[in-house]
Amino acid sequence: MKIYTKTGDKGTTALFGGTRVPKHHIRIDSYGTVDELNSHIGLVRDQNIDQHSKNILMIIQDRLFTIGSTLATDPEKATLKSGKARLNIPKISTEDIQRLENEIDQMNAELPEMTHFVLPGGHQTVSFCHIARCVCRRAERLASALNDLEPFQPETLTYLNRLSDYLFVLARKLSHDLKAEEIQWIPEKES
């Protein structure tokens, strides 16, 4: 497979299905941010964390490729006029969302109750997880804006929303596992 094609040298790129769009198109920004998120999750997975979390993060990375393919597909090329699928694009399932919810519930059951917002940080691994969470929220915002213009499978947005929740709870779990201080945010009172 050739890495460089020179077809994007003038600032355009091809969507899945062949349609060319500017590289600054919201669709490109959306799936590019999902790709960025996937890289940050890989960084979290590369840390010294428990094997179960690593396995779940690997599954999440696979699902992010699925989301990327959804976002990278021209909706007009994805289906025929009859409504049948023209392109074989994988989909996010309700089971994928349920897996994240189950993981969130299991981690939360083992963590102390959260009574305040927490400041990101306390350990490098936890900070990497918070960065991934923030990139996930940005991916969700961009995908939501794209969905307003060109709707796609609703489970995609649900998954991104739930994933940011998962990453927040995972950051708390990693703080707990690594015995890192979880600093509560307590607003300063005006004098």
Secondary structure, DSSP 4 states (H G I P E B T S, - for coil): --S--STTTTSEEEPBTS-EEETTSHHHHHHHHHHHHHHHHHHHHTSS--HHHHHHHHHHHHHHHHHHHHHTB-HHHHB-TTS-BSS------HHHHHHHHHHHHHHHHTSPPP-S-B-S-SSHHHHHHHHHHHHHHHHHHHHHHHHHHS---HHHHHHHHHHHHHHHHHHHHHHHHTT----B--PPPP-
